[in-house]
Amino acid sequence: MKAIYKPKVDAANVLTERKSRWVVFGNKQSHGVNYEEVYSPCTQLNTLRILLQLSLILGLWAFTMDVVTCFLNGELDVANPLYVRWPDGRMVRGTHFGRLAKSVYGLKQAPRVWYFTLKRWLLQYDALLAVSNVDPCLSYIFRPDELIVFIYIHVDNFLVLTSSEAWKNTFFASFNSAYPSVDEGALTDILGMRMTFRDAGLVRECRMSQHGLIHRMLEKYGMTDCNPALSPMEPKLALTPADPQDVATAFPYANLAMELMWLGRCTRPDILPAVCYLARFMHCHSATHWQHLLRVLRYLKGTIDVCLTLQCSSPASHNAELVVAAYSDADHAADKVTRRSVTGSLVRLNGSTVMCSSKLQKTVAVSTADAELVALSETARDIEHVVNLLSEFAPVKLPVVLHGDNHASIIQAESALNNTASRHIAVRDRYVAKLAELGRIRIVKVPSVENLADFFTKFMPTDRFLVLRQIVLRFFRSTEE
């Protein structure tokens, strides 16, 4: 065992506590000897955005709770005892070893043990609670006009959305009696993100921001006094991998790229295309690539107050249908090295962005229509994920409208023509066509200038970029409260 010390900061980069704990050396565990399964379900950011949008739509209260040293509460399998050596050569009851009664930090199976311990407690606490089949870290009670509860769990962080504050108080009290926890009150921070709710008459909003993380990155990489950029990347930029002898190892390229990736996935999808593109050069970057990565920081310096805003009109009826809409686009042969295309997708719930992505396609498309068809297929999978999650507890308006801007790919997707020109992507044809046949989706052609997914496929002129950013993020300027 070993002592670990670590400071903890909140979303505003303010030190909140200094943690210290004993951990075991999990790297010395042997598979099949002192552990078997280690997989533990993890929360999805898309689920968090969906739940926050639902809280605005249904008029729910949002609260958070933090479990104190959660991994110390995991109940180990008594049939497979685990033993540890006491730290610093200490002896307890005449021996250097001890048997673990519960899990501790550092065990490979500690997250899994804690998850199933928590799941058992939740199901025993209230028979009405159900665990989502789509996201196992989400439990819910959905009884319109009676009680609505969503419990979103990320390891030791709880987000509880409910229509009854009394139910929340009883739940927190019962949970605290079983496992020590801290009631953090109304939602303000979760997973390093600052949540700011605003009720402006008929419109309710939730602003998701990470100002503290941006400030930390600017300080860490010496960019606090840099000149801001208007966009994260130059239009039509085309980089090539650096030669092996020119690879720059002096720059913390991977560290910055991963930090920016986290920021883009959470609250700043406007930097996602640029970061995903630059991340392709993780192992073959030069000083030129590093300067383009720093440009993303320069863009963030001038747009610190930009945030992803979830928005809806006044709370709707609990029985009202939820409206999901999606946009799909592709940039054919965008990668000049592999000639693979880029897929951009966007899924919105009642007008707010809840899922978006910018990714390189896994195969080379031989035509624009093929690339667009692959994009339609991947976006259709995103739609199914969102609809399946929502359908567990609320009605969803079907078919979901999927917007695309390529006529040939839409015809091919809807008809699933099986000919020599399309047989290499026949599975994707059939998947999209089947969803359309079942009435799950309806593909609609829109002009390219109205396709919001275009925002995630290419680097565009600043004017166009700012217009789409305004629509996708529902961005407005404000000061940090």
Backbone torsions as a table, in degrees:
resi	resn	phi	psi	omega
1	MET	NA	157.3	-176.6
2	LYS	-146.9	146.8	178.1
3	ALA	-86.7	134.3	-179.9
4	ILE	-123.0	136.0	178.2
5	TYR	-123.9	133.2	-176.2
6	LYS	-151.5	128.6	174.9
7	PRO	-78.5	150.8	-179.8
8	LYS	-124.0	131.5	178.9
9	VAL	-118.7	159.1	179.0
10	ASP	-95.2	-171.1	-176.5
11	ALA	-65.5	-19.8	179.1
12	ALA	-93.8	10.8	179.1
13	ASN	66.4	31.6	178.7
14	VAL	-105.2	131.5	179.6
15	LEU	-64.0	123.8	-178.3
16	THR	-106.8	-33.1	179.6
17	GLU	-164.9	162.6	174.1
18	ARG	-115.5	118.3	-174.9
19	LYS	-96.1	144.9	172.6
20	SER	-142.3	138.0	179.6
21	ARG	-159.4	158.2	174.0
22	TRP	-88.8	134.9	178.0
23	VAL	-127.7	156.1	177.3
24	VAL	-100.6	164.1	-179.4
25	PHE	-87.9	86.9	-179.7
26	GLY	-63.6	-23.3	-180.0
27	ASN	-67.5	-12.5	179.2
28	LYS	-96.8	1.2	176.0
29	GLN	-75.0	151.8	-179.7
30	SER	-118.7	128.9	-179.8
31	HIS	-62.9	133.4	-178.7
32	GLY	87.0	-11.5	179.0
33	VAL	-104.6	-57.7	179.9
34	ASN	-125.4	16.0	167.8
35	TYR	-165.4	153.6	177.6
36	GLU	-121.3	-88.9	179.4
37	GLU	-82.5	139.7	178.1
38	VAL	-124.3	-9.8	-175.8
39	TYR	-66.3	134.2	175.2
40	SER	-132.9	131.6	179.4
41	PRO	-57.4	144.6	179.6
42	CYS	-124.5	147.0	-178.1
43	THR	-65.6	155.1	177.8
44	GLN	-112.1	135.2	-179.7
45	LEU	-63.5	-31.6	178.4
46	ASN	-62.1	-39.7	178.6
47	THR	-62.9	-39.7	179.0
48	LEU	-60.9	-46.3	180.0
49	ARG	-64.7	-38.9	178.3
50	ILE	-62.7	-43.2	-179.1
51	LEU	-66.6	-39.7	178.7
52	LEU	-65.4	-38.6	176.6
53	GLN	-65.7	-39.1	177.3
54	LEU	-64.2	-36.7	179.0
55	SER	-63.3	-33.5	177.0
56	LEU	-73.1	-41.8	-177.4
57	ILE	-65.9	-43.0	-173.9
58	LEU	-95.2	-5.0	179.4
59	GLY	69.0	47.5	-177.9
60	LEU	-94.8	154.4	171.4
61	TRP	-84.3	147.5	-179.4
62	ALA	-121.7	126.6	-179.2
63	PHE	-133.4	157.4	177.7
64	THR	-127.6	154.5	178.5
65	MET	-144.5	144.6	-179.6
66	ASP	-120.9	128.2	179.1
67	VAL	-86.6	130.8	-178.6
68	VAL	-79.9	123.5	178.8
69	THR	42.7	61.7	-172.5
70	CYS	-60.2	-38.3	-175.5
71	PHE	-66.8	-17.0	178.1
72	LEU	-78.1	-6.3	-179.3
73	ASN	-99.7	-5.0	-178.0
74	GLY	-66.7	133.6	-177.3
75	GLU	-92.5	112.4	-177.4
76	LEU	-77.4	157.8	177.7
77	ASP	-73.6	115.8	-176.9
78	VAL	-66.6	-20.4	180.0
79	ALA	-75.3	-16.2	179.1
80	ASN	-127.4	77.8	-176.0
81	PRO	-65.6	148.9	177.2
82	LEU	-118.8	140.0	-179.4
83	TYR	-122.8	144.9	179.1
84	VAL	-130.2	155.6	174.9
85	ARG	-89.9	132.4	179.7
86	TRP	-65.4	147.7	-175.4
87	PRO	-71.1	153.3	172.7
88	ASP	57.1	30.8	177.0
89	GLY	68.8	18.2	-178.8
90	ARG	-70.8	157.7	177.1
91	MET	-122.1	136.0	176.4
92	VAL	-125.1	121.8	-177.7
93	ARG	54.0	39.6	174.1
94	GLY	78.8	13.2	-179.9
95	THR	-138.3	155.2	178.3
96	HIS	-89.2	-3.0	-175.4
97	PHE	-122.7	158.0	177.4
98	GLY	-147.0	153.0	178.4
99	ARG	-93.5	133.3	-179.6
100	LEU	-77.2	125.5	174.7
101	ALA	-83.5	-33.3	176.9
102	LYS	-136.9	171.8	-177.8
103	SER	-70.6	160.1	177.0
104	VAL	-134.3	166.0	178.3
105	TYR	-66.5	139.9	-179.8
106	GLY	105.1	-24.5	177.3
107	LEU	-65.4	138.0	179.1
108	LYS	-61.4	-34.6	-176.8
109	GLN	-93.6	5.1	-176.5
110	ALA	-59.1	-46.3	178.3
111	PRO	-60.5	-41.4	-179.7
112	ARG	-66.1	-42.9	179.8
113	VAL	-62.3	-41.6	-179.9
114	TRP	-67.1	-39.9	-179.5
115	TYR	-60.2	-47.7	-177.4
116	PHE	-73.3	-29.7	173.1
117	THR	-63.0	-45.3	179.7
118	LEU	-66.3	-41.7	-179.5
119	LYS	-61.7	-42.8	178.5
120	ARG	-61.6	-41.4	-178.6
121	TRP	-65.5	-43.4	-178.9
122	LEU	-61.6	-44.8	-177.9
123	LEU	-68.5	-28.6	176.9
124	GLN	-79.7	-26.9	-176.6
125	TYR	-67.6	-46.7	-177.4
126	ASP	-141.2	120.6	-178.5
127	ALA	-65.3	-18.3	-179.6
128	LEU	-80.1	-19.2	-179.4
129	LEU	-68.4	132.6	177.1
130	ALA	-123.9	145.2	178.0
131	VAL	-94.6	131.8	-179.0
132	SER	-63.3	139.4	175.5
133	ASN	-81.3	-16.8	-179.3
134	VAL	-91.1	-45.0	177.2
135	ASP	-125.6	102.1	-175.6
136	PRO	-66.4	-7.8	176.8
137	CYS	-92.5	9.8	178.2
138	LEU	-117.8	126.2	172.8
139	SER	-118.8	152.3	-173.7
140	TYR	-155.1	156.4	165.6
141	ILE	-127.8	121.8	-179.0
142	PHE	-129.7	95.9	176.1
143	ARG	-127.2	91.0	-176.8
144	PRO	-50.8	140.9	179.4
145	ASP	69.5	1.1	176.1
146	GLU	-122.7	-68.8	-176.9
147	LEU	-152.6	131.6	174.7
148	ILE	-126.2	126.7	179.9
149	VAL	-140.1	133.2	170.4
150	PHE	-125.8	128.5	177.9
151	ILE	-118.4	110.9	-177.9
152	TYR	-106.1	122.6	-171.1
153	ILE	-119.9	126.7	171.1
154	HIS	-122.5	93.7	-179.7
155	VAL	57.2	-92.9	-178.3
156	ASP	-111.9	6.3	178.6
157	ASN	-105.9	125.7	179.1
158	PHE	-109.6	134.5	168.3
159	LEU	-116.2	119.5	-178.8
160	VAL	-114.8	118.7	175.2
161	LEU	-109.5	125.7	-174.4
162	THR	-150.7	154.9	174.8
163	SER	-90.5	-6.1	-178.4
164	SER	-128.1	110.3	178.0
165	GLU	-67.2	-30.1	178.3
166	ALA	-63.5	-41.0	177.7
167	TRP	-62.2	-40.7	179.0
168	LYS	-61.5	-44.6	-178.7
169	ASN	-62.2	-42.9	179.2
170	THR	-65.4	-41.9	-179.8
171	PHE	-63.6	-47.9	-179.8
172	PHE	-60.9	-41.3	-179.4
173	ALA	-64.7	-43.7	180.0
174	SER	-66.1	-41.8	-179.5
175	PHE	-66.1	-40.0	-179.2
176	ASN	-65.1	-31.1	177.9
177	SER	-71.3	-24.9	178.6
178	ALA	-89.9	-43.0	-179.0
179	TYR	-137.1	124.7	-179.1
180	PRO	-54.6	128.8	-177.3
181	SER	-149.6	167.2	-178.3
182	VAL	-121.4	122.2	174.5
183	ASP	-78.0	110.3	-176.3
184	GLU	-91.4	4.4	175.9
185	GLY	77.0	-153.5	-177.4
186	ALA	-62.4	146.7	-177.2
187	LEU	-62.3	123.2	172.0
188	THR	-130.3	-36.8	-179.4
189	ASP	-137.9	141.3	171.8
190	ILE	-157.2	133.2	-179.6
191	LEU	54.4	35.3	179.1
192	GLY	78.5	8.0	-180.0
193	MET	-108.1	138.1	177.2
194	ARG	-91.2	126.8	178.6
195	MET	-109.9	122.3	179.1
196	THR	-121.5	116.1	-179.9
197	PHE	-95.4	142.9	178.4
198	ARG	-142.1	132.3	178.3
199	ASP	-112.5	102.0	-177.2
200	ALA	-109.1	77.2	178.7
201	GLY	70.4	-115.4	-178.2
202	LEU	-83.1	-6.8	-176.8
203	VAL	-114.4	129.1	175.5
204	ARG	-111.9	138.4	-175.0
205	GLU	-133.7	151.4	170.9
206	CYS	-131.3	116.3	-179.9
207	ARG	-95.1	124.3	178.8
208	MET	-106.2	119.1	-175.7
209	SER	-141.0	161.7	176.4
210	GLN	-138.1	55.9	-178.2
211	HIS	-60.5	-38.7	-178.9
212	GLY	-62.7	-41.7	179.1
213	LEU	-64.3	-40.9	179.2
214	ILE	-63.0	-44.2	178.0
215	HIS	-61.0	-41.4	179.7
216	ARG	-63.2	-41.9	-180.0
217	MET	-66.2	-41.1	179.1
218	LEU	-61.8	-39.8	178.6
219	GLU	-70.9	-42.7	-176.5
220	LYS	-62.4	-38.1	-176.0
221	TYR	-104.5	17.5	173.7
222	GLY	64.1	38.4	-176.4
223	MET	-117.1	19.5	-177.9
224	THR	-66.7	-27.0	-178.5
225	ASP	-109.8	19.9	-177.6
226	CYS	-75.8	163.3	175.8
227	ASN	-83.0	127.9	-178.8
228	PRO	-64.6	151.8	174.9
229	ALA	-111.1	151.0	-177.2
230	LEU	-81.2	-22.4	-179.9
231	SER	-142.7	156.4	-177.2
232	PRO	-73.7	-16.4	-177.0
233	MET	-153.0	149.9	178.0
234	GLU	-68.1	142.7	177.7
235	PRO	-60.7	139.9	176.1
236	LYS	57.4	32.4	178.4
237	LEU	-69.3	136.3	178.9
238	ALA	-137.3	102.5	179.5
239	LEU	-98.2	159.5	176.2
240	THR	-124.7	153.0	179.0
241	PRO	-60.7	144.7	178.0
242	ALA	-73.7	149.1	175.1
243	ASP	-63.8	148.6	-177.3
244	PRO	-51.4	-38.0	-179.3
245	GLN	-76.2	-13.2	-179.2
246	ASP	-103.7	1.6	-179.2
247	VAL	-62.4	126.9	-177.1
248	ALA	-91.3	113.8	179.9
249	THR	-98.4	-3.6	-176.9
250	ALA	-80.6	-14.7	-177.5
251	PHE	-97.5	139.1	176.3
252	PRO	-78.4	59.0	-172.5
253	TYR	-61.8	-49.3	-177.0
254	ALA	-64.3	-39.9	-179.8
255	ASN	-60.6	-48.4	-178.8
256	LEU	-67.2	-40.5	-179.4
257	ALA	-61.4	-41.3	-179.2
258	MET	-71.3	-36.5	176.3
259	GLU	-64.5	-42.1	177.9
260	LEU	-67.7	-34.2	178.0
261	MET	-62.9	-42.7	178.3
262	TRP	-62.8	-43.5	178.6
263	LEU	-62.0	-43.1	-179.7
264	GLY	-65.7	-37.7	-179.2
265	ARG	-72.5	-28.6	-175.3
266	CYS	-86.9	-65.0	-169.3
267	THR	-131.1	-6.3	-176.6
268	ARG	-128.1	67.8	178.2
269	PRO	-63.2	-11.4	178.8
270	ASP	-68.4	-20.5	177.8
271	ILE	-99.0	-3.1	-173.6
272	LEU	-60.1	-47.6	179.7
273	PRO	-59.6	-42.0	-178.9
274	ALA	-65.8	-44.1	-177.7
275	VAL	-68.9	-42.0	178.7
276	CYS	-61.8	-36.8	178.5
277	TYR	-68.1	-48.2	-177.4
278	LEU	-70.0	-24.8	178.8
279	ALA	-68.0	-17.5	177.7
280	ARG	-67.2	-17.9	-177.0
281	PHE	-104.4	27.0	-176.4
282	MET	-56.9	-39.4	-176.1
283	HIS	-107.8	8.7	-179.2
284	CYS	-146.5	50.9	-176.3
285	HIS	-105.6	155.4	176.8
286	SER	-123.2	-173.3	177.7
287	ALA	-62.7	-30.5	178.6
288	THR	-64.8	-45.3	178.2
289	HIS	-61.8	-40.4	-179.9
290	TRP	-61.8	-40.2	179.7
291	GLN	-65.6	-35.9	176.9
292	HIS	-69.9	-32.8	176.4
293	LEU	-68.4	-38.1	177.1
294	LEU	-67.7	-25.9	177.0
295	ARG	-62.3	-34.5	176.4
296	VAL	-61.5	-39.6	175.9
297	LEU	-64.7	-38.6	178.2
298	ARG	-63.6	-37.5	176.5
299	TYR	-65.0	-41.6	179.4
300	LEU	-66.0	-33.8	179.2
301	LYS	-58.6	-38.6	-178.4
302	GLY	-87.8	-5.5	-176.9
303	THR	-131.9	36.6	-178.6
304	ILE	-59.0	-33.7	-176.1
305	ASP	-82.9	-0.8	177.4
306	VAL	-72.2	137.3	-179.3
307	CYS	-145.2	156.2	174.2
308	LEU	-80.0	124.2	-175.4
309	THR	-114.7	122.6	171.5
310	LEU	-93.7	138.2	-170.1
311	GLN	-148.9	147.4	172.8
312	CYS	-157.1	165.1	176.1
313	SER	-75.7	-169.9	-177.6
314	SER	-55.2	150.0	-176.6
315	PRO	-47.9	134.3	-177.8
316	ALA	-91.8	172.3	175.2
317	SER	-63.4	144.0	-179.0
318	HIS	-65.5	-16.9	179.5
319	ASN	-99.3	1.3	-178.1
320	ALA	-70.0	144.7	179.5
321	GLU	-71.9	139.3	175.9
322	LEU	-85.8	141.1	-175.8
323	VAL	-108.3	117.2	177.4
324	VAL	-109.5	134.4	176.7
325	ALA	-136.0	149.8	-176.3
326	ALA	-138.8	155.9	178.1
327	TYR	-131.0	140.0	-178.5
328	SER	-133.6	141.0	178.2
329	ASP	-155.3	161.7	178.2
330	ALA	-145.1	145.7	173.9
331	ASP	-109.5	104.7	-171.4
332	HIS	-65.1	130.6	176.8
333	ALA	52.5	40.0	-175.6
334	ALA	-67.3	-34.0	179.8
335	ASP	-80.7	114.0	-173.6
336	LYS	-73.8	-11.0	179.5
337	VAL	-92.8	-52.9	-178.2
338	THR	-94.4	-13.6	-177.2
339	ARG	63.1	21.2	173.9
340	ARG	-82.8	154.4	-177.8
341	SER	-91.2	164.8	179.1
342	VAL	-111.2	130.9	176.6
343	THR	-98.4	132.3	172.9
344	GLY	-119.7	131.5	179.9
345	SER	-138.5	150.8	-179.2
346	LEU	-146.0	129.2	177.1
347	VAL	-121.6	131.4	-178.0
348	ARG	-121.8	144.5	176.9
349	LEU	-116.9	115.9	-177.3
350	ASN	49.7	39.1	173.8
351	GLY	92.9	-5.5	-179.5
352	SER	-111.8	145.1	-178.8
353	THR	-72.0	121.3	177.9
354	VAL	-118.7	-15.7	179.2
355	MET	-152.5	133.8	176.9
356	CYS	-152.8	156.1	179.7
357	SER	-157.7	155.2	174.1
358	SER	-139.5	108.6	-173.6
359	LYS	-141.6	153.1	177.2
360	LEU	-78.9	132.6	179.0
361	GLN	-68.5	150.9	-173.4
362	LYS	-78.1	-19.4	-179.8
363	THR	-126.1	166.8	177.9
364	VAL	-88.4	122.6	178.1
365	ALA	-87.5	133.7	-175.4
366	VAL	-84.6	-8.7	178.6
367	SER	-152.0	165.3	177.1
368	THR	-61.2	-39.5	-179.6
369	ALA	-62.4	-39.8	178.2
370	ASP	-64.3	-44.1	179.3
371	ALA	-62.0	-41.3	179.4
372	GLU	-68.0	-34.2	178.4
373	LEU	-66.9	-41.4	176.1
374	VAL	-61.1	-41.3	178.7
375	ALA	-63.8	-41.4	177.6
376	LEU	-61.3	-40.9	-179.8
377	SER	-63.6	-44.7	-179.0
378	GLU	-68.1	-37.4	177.5
379	THR	-68.8	-35.6	177.4
380	ALA	-62.5	-35.5	176.6
381	ARG	-66.1	-39.7	176.2
382	ASP	-62.3	-41.3	179.0
383	ILE	-60.5	-45.6	-179.6
384	GLU	-60.7	-38.6	178.5
385	HIS	-61.8	-48.9	-178.3
386	VAL	-65.7	-45.1	-177.9
387	VAL	-65.8	-42.0	179.0
388	ASN	-63.1	-38.4	177.8
389	LEU	-66.5	-48.6	-177.9
390	LEU	-66.0	-36.2	-175.6
391	SER	-67.9	-14.9	178.0
392	GLU	-66.6	-25.5	-175.7
393	PHE	-140.4	-0.1	-178.8
394	ALA	-152.9	152.1	177.8
395	PRO	-73.9	139.9	179.5
396	VAL	-120.2	135.4	-179.9
397	LYS	-72.0	121.8	178.2
398	LEU	-118.8	148.9	-0.6
399	PRO	-77.5	155.4	175.0
400	VAL	-78.9	132.3	-179.6
401	VAL	-81.0	121.2	177.2
402	LEU	-109.0	116.2	-176.4
403	HIS	-92.4	131.2	174.9
404	GLY	-137.1	161.8	-176.1
405	ASP	-120.0	13.9	179.7
406	ASN	-120.1	114.1	-173.7
407	HIS	-65.1	-41.9	-177.2
408	ALA	-62.1	-43.6	-179.3
409	SER	-67.3	-34.6	179.3
410	ILE	-66.1	-45.0	178.2
411	ILE	-60.8	-43.4	-178.7
412	GLN	-67.1	-38.8	-179.4
413	ALA	-67.9	-41.1	-176.9
414	GLU	-73.7	-31.4	-176.1
415	SER	-99.7	-20.2	-178.3
416	ALA	52.2	50.7	179.5
417	LEU	-62.1	132.9	-179.2
418	ASN	-108.7	93.0	179.2
419	ASN	-137.8	177.7	-175.9
420	THR	-64.1	-22.5	-178.4
421	ALA	-81.4	-16.4	-174.6
422	SER	-128.8	2.8	-173.7
423	ARG	-66.9	-23.1	-179.4
424	HIS	-71.5	-14.4	176.1
425	ILE	-127.8	33.2	-176.0
426	ALA	-64.3	-34.4	-179.4
427	VAL	-63.5	-43.0	178.3
428	ARG	-65.9	-39.1	175.7
429	ASP	-54.6	-52.6	-174.3
430	ARG	-66.0	-36.2	-179.5
431	TYR	-62.5	-50.9	-179.6
432	VAL	-65.7	-42.0	-179.5
433	ALA	-63.1	-37.8	-179.8
434	LYS	-66.7	-40.7	177.6
435	LEU	-63.1	-39.2	177.7
436	ALA	-67.5	-39.4	179.8
437	GLU	-65.1	-36.3	-179.5
438	LEU	-79.4	-3.9	-179.8
439	GLY	78.8	19.7	179.6
440	ARG	-82.6	-35.7	-179.8
441	ILE	-134.5	159.0	172.7
442	ARG	-137.6	118.4	-175.4
443	ILE	-87.2	127.9	-177.7
444	VAL	-124.2	132.5	177.7
445	LYS	-82.9	133.8	176.2
446	VAL	-127.5	154.6	174.7
447	PRO	-61.7	150.0	-178.0
448	SER	-57.4	-33.8	-178.5
449	VAL	-70.3	-16.5	179.5
450	GLU	-104.0	2.2	179.8
451	ASN	-86.3	107.8	-175.5
452	LEU	-68.1	-23.1	179.6
453	ALA	-69.0	-15.8	176.5
454	ASP	-59.1	-25.5	178.9
455	PHE	-60.0	-25.4	-173.6
456	PHE	-107.2	10.0	-176.3
457	THR	-111.5	-25.6	-173.7
458	LYS	-150.9	166.2	175.5
459	PHE	-92.2	118.7	-170.6
460	MET	-114.3	166.6	176.3
461	PRO	-57.1	152.9	-173.7
462	THR	-57.7	-42.1	-178.0
463	ASP	-60.3	-47.0	179.2
464	ARG	-64.7	-41.3	179.7
465	PHE	-59.5	-45.9	-177.9
466	LEU	-65.8	-36.1	178.9
467	VAL	-64.9	-47.4	-179.3
468	LEU	-69.0	-34.2	177.8
469	ARG	-61.5	-40.1	178.9
470	GLN	-60.2	-38.8	-176.4
471	ILE	-79.7	-45.5	-175.1
472	VAL	-69.0	-45.6	-177.2
473	LEU	-89.2	-10.2	-170.9
474	ARG	49.8	47.5	-172.0
475	PHE	-73.8	139.5	171.0
476	PHE	-143.3	152.9	-179.1
477	ARG	-86.9	135.9	179.6
478	SER	-153.8	171.8	177.2
479	THR	-107.2	148.7	179.8
480	GLU	-64.9	127.2	-179.1
481	GLU	-86.8	NA	NA
